Amino acid sequence: MLVCEYIVERIDGDYAMLRRTDEKEEGAEPKMVARALLPPETAEGTKLLYEWMQYSIVE
C-alpha cells in the first residue's frame, strides 16, 4: 500500500500541483491532480495524506 504526504503548491483551475514532503529527492517534479479527487476544502498550502487511493487533509 502506497502512503505519501503532499503539500499543495498551487491551484490552477481544475487541477492542483502537489509536492511530496516525505521524500528527500531534490528537484522532483510536482504531481498534477484533478481537484475533484481532493477534499473540497483544499487550498494552496494544504497538507494532504494519500492512502488507499484517497486524499485526506492532515491537520
mmJSON file of the N, C-alpha and C atoms, coordinates in Angstrom:
{"data_MODEL":{"atom_site":{
"group_PDB":["ATOM","ATOM","ATOM","ATOM","ATOM","ATOM","ATOM","ATOM","ATOM","ATOM","ATOM","ATOM","ATOM","ATOM","ATOM","ATOM","ATOM","ATOM","ATOM","ATOM","ATOM","ATOM","ATOM","ATOM","ATOM","ATOM","ATOM","ATOM","ATOM","ATOM","ATOM","ATOM","ATOM","ATOM","ATOM","ATOM","ATOM","ATOM","ATOM","ATOM","ATOM","ATOM","ATOM","ATOM","ATOM","ATOM","ATOM","ATOM","ATOM","ATOM","ATOM","ATOM","ATOM","ATOM","ATOM","ATOM","ATOM","ATOM","ATOM","ATOM","ATOM","ATOM","ATOM","ATOM","ATOM","ATOM","ATOM","ATOM","ATOM","ATOM","ATOM","ATOM","ATOM","ATOM","ATOM","ATOM","ATOM","ATOM","ATOM","ATOM","ATOM","ATOM","ATOM","ATOM","ATOM","ATOM","ATOM","ATOM","ATOM","ATOM","ATOM","ATOM","ATOM","ATOM","ATOM","ATOM","ATOM","ATOM","ATOM","ATOM","ATOM","ATOM","ATOM","ATOM","ATOM","ATOM","ATOM","ATOM","ATOM","ATOM","ATOM","ATOM","ATOM","ATOM","ATOM","ATOM","ATOM","ATOM","ATOM","ATOM","ATOM","ATOM","ATOM","ATOM","ATOM","ATOM","ATOM","ATOM","ATOM","ATOM","ATOM","ATOM","ATOM","ATOM","ATOM","ATOM","ATOM","ATOM","ATOM","ATOM","ATOM","ATOM","ATOM","ATOM","ATOM","ATOM","ATOM","ATOM","ATOM","ATOM","ATOM","ATOM","ATOM","ATOM","ATOM","ATOM","ATOM","ATOM","ATOM","ATOM","ATOM","ATOM","ATOM","ATOM","ATOM","ATOM","ATOM","ATOM","ATOM","ATOM","ATOM","ATOM","ATOM","ATOM","ATOM","ATOM","ATOM"],
"id":[1,2,3,4,5,6,7,8,9,10,11,12,13,14,15,16,17,18,19,20,21,22,23,24,25,26,27,28,29,30,31,32,33,34,35,36,37,38,39,40,41,42,43,44,45,46,47,48,49,50,51,52,53,54,55,56,57,58,59,60,61,62,63,64,65,66,67,68,69,70,71,72,73,74,75,76,77,78,79,80,81,82,83,84,85,86,87,88,89,90,91,92,93,94,95,96,97,98,99,100,101,102,103,104,105,106,107,108,109,110,111,112,113,114,115,116,117,118,119,120,121,122,123,124,125,126,127,128,129,130,131,132,133,134,135,136,137,138,139,140,141,142,143,144,145,146,147,148,149,150,151,152,153,154,155,156,157,158,159,160,161,162,163,164,165,166,167,168,169,170,171,172,173,174,175,176,177],
"type_symbol":["N","C","C","N","C","C","N","C","C","N","C","C","N","C","C","N","C","C","N","C","C","N","C","C","N","C","C","N","C","C","N","C","C","N","C","C","N","C","C","N","C","C","N","C","C","N","C","C","N","C","C","N","C","C","N","C","C","N","C","C","N","C","C","N","C","C","N","C","C","N","C","C","N","C","C","N","C","C","N","C","C","N","C","C","N","C","C","N","C","C","N","C","C","N","C","C","N","C","C","N","C","C","N","C","C","N","C","C","N","C","C","N","C","C","N","C","C","N","C","C","N","C","C","N","C","C","N","C","C","N","C","C","N","C","C","N","C","C","N","C","C","N","C","C","N","C","C","N","C","C","N","C","C","N","C","C","N","C","C","N","C","C","N","C","C","N","C","C","N","C","C","N","C","C","N","C","C"],
"label_atom_id":["N","CA","C","N","CA","C","N","CA","C","N","CA","C","N","CA","C","N","CA","C","N","CA","C","N","CA","C","N","CA","C","N","CA","C","N","CA","C","N","CA","C","N","CA","C","N","CA","C","N","CA","C","N","CA","C","N","CA","C","N","CA","C","N","CA","C","N","CA","C","N","CA","C","N","CA","C","N","CA","C","N","CA","C","N","CA","C","N","CA","C","N","CA","C","N","CA","C","N","CA","C","N","CA","C","N","CA","C","N","CA","C","N","CA","C","N","CA","C","N","CA","C","N","CA","C","N","CA","C","N","CA","C","N","CA","C","N","CA","C","N","CA","C","N","CA","C","N","CA","C","N","CA","C","N","CA","C","N","CA","C","N","CA","C","N","CA","C","N","CA","C","N","CA","C","N","CA","C","N","CA","C","N","CA","C","N","CA","C","N","CA","C","N","CA","C","N","CA","C","N","CA","C","N","CA","C"],
"label_alt_id":[null,null,null,null,null,null,null,null,null,null,null,null,null,null,null,null,null,null,null,null,null,null,null,null,null,null,null,null,null,null,null,null,null,null,null,null,null,null,null,null,null,null,null,null,null,null,null,null,null,null,null,null,null,null,null,null,null,null,null,null,null,null,null,null,null,null,null,null,null,null,null,null,null,null,null,null,null,null,null,null,null,null,null,null,null,null,null,null,null,null,null,null,null,null,null,null,null,null,null,null,null,null,null,null,null,null,null,null,null,null,null,null,null,null,null,null,null,null,null,null,null,null,null,null,null,null,null,null,null,null,null,null,null,null,null,null,null,null,null,null,null,null,null,null,null,null,null,null,null,null,null,null,null,null,null,null,null,null,null,null,null,null,null,null,null,null,null,null,null,null,null,null,null,null,null,null,null],
"label_comp_id":["MET","MET","MET","LEU","LEU","LEU","VAL","VAL","VAL","CYS","CYS","CYS","GLU","GLU","GLU","TYR","TYR","TYR","ILE","ILE","ILE","VAL","VAL","VAL","GLU","GLU","GLU","ARG","ARG","ARG","ILE","ILE","ILE","ASP","ASP","ASP","GLY","GLY","GLY","ASP","ASP","ASP","TYR","TYR","TYR","ALA","ALA","ALA","MET","MET","MET","LEU","LEU","LEU","ARG","ARG","ARG","ARG","ARG","ARG","THR","THR","THR","ASP","ASP","ASP","GLU","GLU","GLU","LYS","LYS","LYS","GLU","GLU","GLU","GLU","GLU","GLU","GLY","GLY","GLY","ALA","ALA","ALA","GLU","GLU","GLU","PRO","PRO","PRO","LYS","LYS","LYS","MET","MET","MET","VAL","VAL","VAL","ALA","ALA","ALA","ARG","ARG","ARG","ALA","ALA","ALA","LEU","LEU","LEU","LEU","LEU","LEU","PRO","PRO","PRO","PRO","PRO","PRO","GLU","GLU","GLU","THR","THR","THR","ALA","ALA","ALA","GLU","GLU","GLU","GLY","GLY","GLY","THR","THR","THR","LYS","LYS","LYS","LEU","LEU","LEU","LEU","LEU","LEU","TYR","TYR","TYR","GLU","GLU","GLU","TRP","TRP","TRP","MET","MET","MET","GLN","GLN","GLN","TYR","TYR","TYR","SER","SER","SER","ILE","ILE","ILE","VAL","VAL","VAL","GLU","GLU","GLU"],
"label_asym_id":["A","A","A","A","A","A","A","A","A","A","A","A","A","A","A","A","A","A","A","A","A","A","A","A","A","A","A","A","A","A","A","A","A","A","A","A","A","A","A","A","A","A","A","A","A","A","A","A","A","A","A","A","A","A","A","A","A","A","A","A","A","A","A","A","A","A","A","A","A","A","A","A","A","A","A","A","A","A","A","A","A","A","A","A","A","A","A","A","A","A","A","A","A","A","A","A","A","A","A","A","A","A","A","A","A","A","A","A","A","A","A","A","A","A","A","A","A","A","A","A","A","A","A","A","A","A","A","A","A","A","A","A","A","A","A","A","A","A","A","A","A","A","A","A","A","A","A","A","A","A","A","A","A","A","A","A","A","A","A","A","A","A","A","A","A","A","A","A","A","A","A","A","A","A","A","A","A"],
"label_entity_id":["1","1","1","1","1","1","1","1","1","1","1","1","1","1","1","1","1","1","1","1","1","1","1","1","1","1","1","1","1","1","1","1","1","1","1","1","1","1","1","1","1","1","1","1","1","1","1","1","1","1","1","1","1","1","1","1","1","1","1","1","1","1","1","1","1","1","1","1","1","1","1","1","1","1","1","1","1","1","1","1","1","1","1","1","1","1","1","1","1","1","1","1","1","1","1","1","1","1","1","1","1","1","1","1","1","1","1","1","1","1","1","1","1","1","1","1","1","1","1","1","1","1","1","1","1","1","1","1","1","1","1","1","1","1","1","1","1","1","1","1","1","1","1","1","1","1","1","1","1","1","1","1","1","1","1","1","1","1","1","1","1","1","1","1","1","1","1","1","1","1","1","1","1","1","1","1","1"],
"label_seq_id":[1,1,1,2,2,2,3,3,3,4,4,4,5,5,5,6,6,6,7,7,7,8,8,8,9,9,9,10,10,10,11,11,11,12,12,12,13,13,13,14,14,14,15,15,15,16,16,16,17,17,17,18,18,18,19,19,19,20,20,20,21,21,21,22,22,22,23,23,23,24,24,24,25,25,25,26,26,26,27,27,27,28,28,28,29,29,29,30,30,30,31,31,31,32,32,32,33,33,33,34,34,34,35,35,35,36,36,36,37,37,37,38,38,38,39,39,39,40,40,40,41,41,41,42,42,42,43,43,43,44,44,44,45,45,45,46,46,46,47,47,47,48,48,48,49,49,49,50,50,50,51,51,51,52,52,52,53,53,53,54,54,54,55,55,55,56,56,56,57,57,57,58,58,58,59,59,59],
"pdbx_PDB_ins_code":[null,null,null,null,null,null,null,null,null,null,null,null,null,null,null,null,null,null,null,null,null,null,null,null,null,null,null,null,null,null,null,null,null,null,null,null,null,null,null,null,null,null,null,null,null,null,null,null,null,null,null,null,null,null,null,null,null,null,null,null,null,null,null,null,null,null,null,null,null,null,null,null,null,null,null,null,null,null,null,null,null,null,null,null,null,null,null,null,null,null,null,null,null,null,null,null,null,null,null,null,null,null,null,null,null,null,null,null,null,null,null,null,null,null,null,null,null,null,null,null,null,null,null,null,null,null,null,null,null,null,null,null,null,null,null,null,null,null,null,null,null,null,null,null,null,null,null,null,null,null,null,null,null,null,null,null,null,null,null,null,null,null,null,null,null,null,null,null,null,null,null,null,null,null,null,null,null],
"Cartn_x":[0.842,0.0,0.888,0.631,1.383,0.786,1.629,1.222,2.198,1.667,2.504,1.924,2.815,2.398,2.727,1.794,1.953,1.599,2.067,1.604,1.143,0.047,-0.49,0.334,1.096,1.926,1.119,0.247,-0.601,-1.832,-2.85,-4.087,-4.258,-4.488,-4.619,-5.893,-6.988,-8.271,-8.758,-8.944,-9.461,-8.371,-7.136,-6.013,-5.214,-4.578,-3.684,-2.32,-1.286,0.08,0.539,0.873,1.252,2.738,3.393,4.798,4.897,5.597,5.772,6.658,6.262,7.045,7.755,7.44,8.056,9.232,9.672,10.843,11.902,13.141,14.23,14.828,14.225,14.735,14.568,15.674,15.651,15.284,14.549,14.226,13.142,12.432,11.355,10.218,9.648,8.551,7.29,6.508,5.227,4.253,3.31,2.307,1.03,0.495,-0.753,-1.925,-2.873,-4.02,-5.297,-6.317,-7.614,-8.186,-8.682,-9.24,-10.44,-11.119,-12.27,-11.857,-10.58,-10.089,-9.655,-9.603,-9.142,-10.325,-10.124,-11.212,-11.632,-12.917,-13.431,-12.753,-12.295,-11.691,-10.194,-9.668,-8.256,-7.927,-6.843,-6.367,-4.85,-4.247,-2.793,-2.203,-1.188,-0.555,-1.142,-2.227,-2.857,-1.957,-1.831,-1.078,-2.043,-1.665,-2.528,-1.829,-2.613,-2.141,-2.841,-2.051,-2.599,-2.439,-3.541,-3.505,-4.81,-4.737,-5.901,-6.574,-5.756,-6.222,-7.149,-6.962,-7.747,-6.851,-7.22,-6.513,-7.319,-6.63,-7.284,-6.39,-6.989,-6.245,-5.599,-4.332,-3.59,-3.687,-4.142,-4.297,-2.981],
"Cartn_y":[-1.178,0.0,1.242,2.128,3.365,4.423,5.007,6.106,7.248,8.43,9.596,10.836,11.788,13.09,14.142,15.072,16.122,17.467,18.523,19.876,20.463,21.201,21.807,23.061,23.02,24.17,25.255,24.863,25.852,25.168,25.98,25.508,26.28,25.533,26.127,25.577,26.308,25.876,24.595,23.559,22.285,21.345,21.829,20.97,21.601,20.747,21.186,20.548,21.305,20.803,20.431,19.149,18.63,18.297,18.618,18.289,17.325,16.207,15.247,15.835,15.639,16.148,15.033,13.788,12.667,12.074,12.75,12.33,13.412,13.018,13.986,14.283,13.773,13.964,15.421,16.082,17.463,17.512,18.516,18.717,17.815,17.097,16.226,17.083,16.637,17.358,17.262,18.355,18.274,17.371,16.834,15.926,16.72,16.604,17.284,16.347,16.853,16.045,16.849,16.195,16.857,17.236,18.447,18.912,18.088,17.451,16.613,15.428,15.046,13.933,14.367,15.674,16.214,16.633,16.717,17.21,18.619,18.95,20.246,21.46,21.343,22.496,22.65,21.937,22.023,23.39,23.987,25.285,25.222,26.259,26.3,26.269,25.444,25.289,24.167,23.561,22.463,21.233,20.566,19.317,18.155,17.231,16.099,14.78,13.786,12.416,11.572,10.775,9.877,8.452,7.757,6.341,5.699,4.437,3.695,4.418,5.018,5.688,6.869,7.517,8.698,9.731,10.997,12.104,12.587,12.897,13.49,14.593,15.566,16.701,16.309,16.708,16.484,17.753,17.66,18.826,19.24],
"Cartn_z":[0.0,0.0,0.0,-0.921,-1.048,-0.128,0.717,1.593,1.352,1.008,0.699,1.368,1.657,2.162,1.113,0.911,-0.086,0.521,-0.133,0.15,-1.188,-1.146,-2.362,-2.654,-3.741,-4.107,-4.786,-5.703,-6.363,-6.939,-7.125,-7.737,-9.038,-10.103,-11.434,-12.067,-11.894,-12.447,-11.787,-12.592,-12.093,-11.605,-11.549,-11.155,-10.021,-9.239,-8.173,-8.402,-8.107,-8.211,-6.803,-6.617,-5.311,-5.288,-4.16,-3.963,-2.784,-2.986,-1.891,-0.809,0.431,1.56,2.31,1.991,2.697,1.929,0.864,0.102,0.196,0.165,0.235,-1.131,-2.19,-3.543,-3.97,-4.247,-4.71,-6.189,-6.566,-7.965,-8.52,-7.659,-8.133,-8.699,-9.791,-10.425,-9.571,-9.492,-8.781,-9.537,-8.8,-9.365,-9.628,-10.83,-11.174,-10.874,-10.07,-9.652,-9.88,-10.393,-10.574,-9.212,-9.09,-7.814,-7.385,-8.322,-7.985,-7.109,-7.141,-6.33,-4.931,-4.698,-3.417,-2.56,-1.24,-0.378,-0.808,-0.68,-1.157,-0.522,0.719,1.405,1.127,0.15,-0.207,-0.786,-0.281,-0.764,-0.888,-1.461,-1.552,-0.143,0.051,1.353,2.197,1.762,2.497,2.47,3.623,3.702,3.505,2.63,2.289,2.561,2.901,3.054,2.0,1.275,0.256,0.744,0.92,1.264,0.822,0.47,-0.019,-1.184,-2.053,-3.271,-2.98,-1.808,-1.444,-0.794,-0.965,-0.33,0.851,1.956,3.124,3.65,4.317,4.853,6.179,6.318,7.568,8.379,9.592,10.47,11.06],
"occupancy":[1.0,1.0,1.0,1.0,1.0,1.0,1.0,1.0,1.0,1.0,1.0,1.0,1.0,1.0,1.0,1.0,1.0,1.0,1.0,1.0,1.0,1.0,1.0,1.0,1.0,1.0,1.0,1.0,1.0,1.0,1.0,1.0,1.0,1.0,1.0,1.0,1.0,1.0,1.0,1.0,1.0,1.0,1.0,1.0,1.0,1.0,1.0,1.0,1.0,1.0,1.0,1.0,1.0,1.0,1.0,1.0,1.0,1.0,1.0,1.0,1.0,1.0,1.0,1.0,1.0,1.0,1.0,1.0,1.0,1.0,1.0,1.0,1.0,1.0,1.0,1.0,1.0,1.0,1.0,1.0,1.0,1.0,1.0,1.0,1.0,1.0,1.0,1.0,1.0,1.0,1.0,1.0,1.0,1.0,1.0,1.0,1.0,1.0,1.0,1.0,1.0,1.0,1.0,1.0,1.0,1.0,1.0,1.0,1.0,1.0,1.0,1.0,1.0,1.0,1.0,1.0,1.0,1.0,1.0,1.0,1.0,1.0,1.0,1.0,1.0,1.0,1.0,1.0,1.0,1.0,1.0,1.0,1.0,1.0,1.0,1.0,1.0,1.0,1.0,1.0,1.0,1.0,1.0,1.0,1.0,1.0,1.0,1.0,1.0,1.0,1.0,1.0,1.0,1.0,1.0,1.0,1.0,1.0,1.0,1.0,1.0,1.0,1.0,1.0,1.0,1.0,1.0,1.0,1.0,1.0,1.0,1.0,1.0,1.0,1.0,1.0,1.0],
"B_iso_or_equiv":[0.0,0.0,0.0,0.0,0.0,0.0,0.0,0.0,0.0,0.0,0.0,0.0,0.0,0.0,0.0,0.0,0.0,0.0,0.0,0.0,0.0,0.0,0.0,0.0,0.0,0.0,0.0,0.0,0.0,0.0,0.0,0.0,0.0,0.0,0.0,0.0,0.0,0.0,0.0,0.0,0.0,0.0,0.0,0.0,0.0,0.0,0.0,0.0,0.0,0.0,0.0,0.0,0.0,0.0,0.0,0.0,0.0,0.0,0.0,0.0,0.0,0.0,0.0,0.0,0.0,0.0,0.0,0.0,0.0,0.0,0.0,0.0,0.0,0.0,0.0,0.0,0.0,0.0,0.0,0.0,0.0,0.0,0.0,0.0,0.0,0.0,0.0,0.0,0.0,0.0,0.0,0.0,0.0,0.0,0.0,0.0,0.0,0.0,0.0,0.0,0.0,0.0,0.0,0.0,0.0,0.0,0.0,0.0,0.0,0.0,0.0,0.0,0.0,0.0,0.0,0.0,0.0,0.0,0.0,0.0,0.0,0.0,0.0,0.0,0.0,0.0,0.0,0.0,0.0,0.0,0.0,0.0,0.0,0.0,0.0,0.0,0.0,0.0,0.0,0.0,0.0,0.0,0.0,0.0,0.0,0.0,0.0,0.0,0.0,0.0,0.0,0.0,0.0,0.0,0.0,0.0,0.0,0.0,0.0,0.0,0.0,0.0,0.0,0.0,0.0,0.0,0.0,0.0,0.0,0.0,0.0,0.0,0.0,0.0,0.0,0.0,0.0],
"pdbx_formal_charge":[null,null,null,null,null,null,null,null,null,null,null,null,null,null,null,null,null,null,null,null,null,null,null,null,null,null,null,null,null,null,null,null,null,null,null,null,null,null,null,null,null,null,null,null,null,null,null,null,null,null,null,null,null,null,null,null,null,null,null,null,null,null,null,null,null,null,null,null,null,null,null,null,null,null,null,null,null,null,null,null,null,null,null,null,null,null,null,null,null,null,null,null,null,null,null,null,null,null,null,null,null,null,null,null,null,null,null,null,null,null,null,null,null,null,null,null,null,null,null,null,null,null,null,null,null,null,null,null,null,null,null,null,null,null,null,null,null,null,null,null,null,null,null,null,null,null,null,null,null,null,null,null,null,null,null,null,null,null,null,null,null,null,null,null,null,null,null,null,null,null,null,null,null,null,null,null,null],
"auth_seq_id":[1,1,1,2,2,2,3,3,3,4,4,4,5,5,5,6,6,6,7,7,7,8,8,8,9,9,9,10,10,10,11,11,11,12,12,12,13,13,13,14,14,14,15,15,15,16,16,16,17,17,17,18,18,18,19,19,19,20,20,20,21,21,21,22,22,22,23,23,23,24,24,24,25,25,25,26,26,26,27,27,27,28,28,28,29,29,29,30,30,30,31,31,31,32,32,32,33,33,33,34,34,34,35,35,35,36,36,36,37,37,37,38,38,38,39,39,39,40,40,40,41,41,41,42,42,42,43,43,43,44,44,44,45,45,45,46,46,46,47,47,47,48,48,48,49,49,49,50,50,50,51,51,51,52,52,52,53,53,53,54,54,54,55,55,55,56,56,56,57,57,57,58,58,58,59,59,59],
"auth_comp_id":["MET","MET","MET","LEU","LEU","LEU","VAL","VAL","VAL","CYS","CYS","CYS","GLU","GLU","GLU","TYR","TYR","TYR","ILE","ILE","ILE","VAL","VAL","VAL","GLU","GLU","GLU","ARG","ARG","ARG","ILE","ILE","ILE","ASP","ASP","ASP","GLY","GLY","GLY","ASP","ASP","ASP","TYR","TYR","TYR","ALA","ALA","ALA","MET","MET","MET","LEU","LEU","LEU","ARG","ARG","ARG","ARG","ARG","ARG","THR","THR","THR","ASP","ASP","ASP","GLU","GLU","GLU","LYS","LYS","LYS","GLU","GLU","GLU","GLU","GLU","GLU","GLY","GLY","GLY","ALA","ALA","ALA","GLU","GLU","GLU","PRO","PRO","PRO","LYS","LYS","LYS","MET","MET","MET","VAL","VAL","VAL","ALA","ALA","ALA","ARG","ARG","ARG","ALA","ALA","ALA","LEU","LEU","LEU","LEU","LEU","LEU","PRO","PRO","PRO","PRO","PRO","PRO","GLU","GLU","GLU","THR","THR","THR","ALA","ALA","ALA","GLU","GLU","GLU","GLY","GLY","GLY","THR","THR","THR","LYS","LYS","LYS","LEU","LEU","LEU","LEU","LEU","LEU","TYR","TYR","TYR","GLU","GLU","GLU","TRP","TRP","TRP","MET","MET","MET","GLN","GLN","GLN","TYR","TYR","TYR","SER","SER","SER","ILE","ILE","ILE","VAL","VAL","VAL","GLU","GLU","GLU"],
"auth_asym_id":["A","A","A","A","A","A","A","A","A","A","A","A","A","A","A","A","A","A","A","A","A","A","A","A","A","A","A","A","A","A","A","A","A","A","A","A","A","A","A","A","A","A","A","A","A","A","A","A","A","A","A","A","A","A","A","A","A","A","A","A","A","A","A","A","A","A","A","A","A","A","A","A","A","A","A","A","A","A","A","A","A","A","A","A","A","A","A","A","A","A","A","A","A","A","A","A","A","A","A","A","A","A","A","A","A","A","A","A","A","A","A","A","A","A","A","A","A","A","A","A","A","A","A","A","A","A","A","A","A","A","A","A","A","A","A","A","A","A","A","A","A","A","A","A","A","A","A","A","A","A","A","A","A","A","A","A","A","A","A","A","A","A","A","A","A","A","A","A","A","A","A","A","A","A","A","A","A"],
"auth_atom_id":["N","CA","C","N","CA","C","N","CA","C","N","CA","C","N","CA","C","N","CA","C","N","CA","C","N","CA","C","N","CA","C","N","CA","C","N","CA","C","N","CA","C","N","CA","C","N","CA","C","N","CA","C","N","CA","C","N","CA","C","N","CA","C","N","CA","C","N","CA","C","N","CA","C","N","CA","C","N","CA","C","N","CA","C","N","CA","C","N","CA","C","N","CA","C","N","CA","C","N","CA","C","N","CA","C","N","CA","C","N","CA","C","N","CA","C","N","CA","C","N","CA","C","N","CA","C","N","CA","C","N","CA","C","N","CA","C","N","CA","C","N","CA","C","N","CA","C","N","CA","C","N","CA","C","N","CA","C","N","CA","C","N","CA","C","N","CA","C","N","CA","C","N","CA","C","N","CA","C","N","CA","C","N","CA","C","N","CA","C","N","CA","C","N","CA","C","N","CA","C","N","CA","C","N","CA","C"],
"pdbx_PDB_model_num":[1,1,1,1,1,1,1,1,1,1,1,1,1,1,1,1,1,1,1,1,1,1,1,1,1,1,1,1,1,1,1,1,1,1,1,1,1,1,1,1,1,1,1,1,1,1,1,1,1,1,1,1,1,1,1,1,1,1,1,1,1,1,1,1,1,1,1,1,1,1,1,1,1,1,1,1,1,1,1,1,1,1,1,1,1,1,1,1,1,1,1,1,1,1,1,1,1,1,1,1,1,1,1,1,1,1,1,1,1,1,1,1,1,1,1,1,1,1,1,1,1,1,1,1,1,1,1,1,1,1,1,1,1,1,1,1,1,1,1,1,1,1,1,1,1,1,1,1,1,1,1,1,1,1,1,1,1,1,1,1,1,1,1,1,1,1,1,1,1,1,1,1,1,1,1,1,1]
}}}
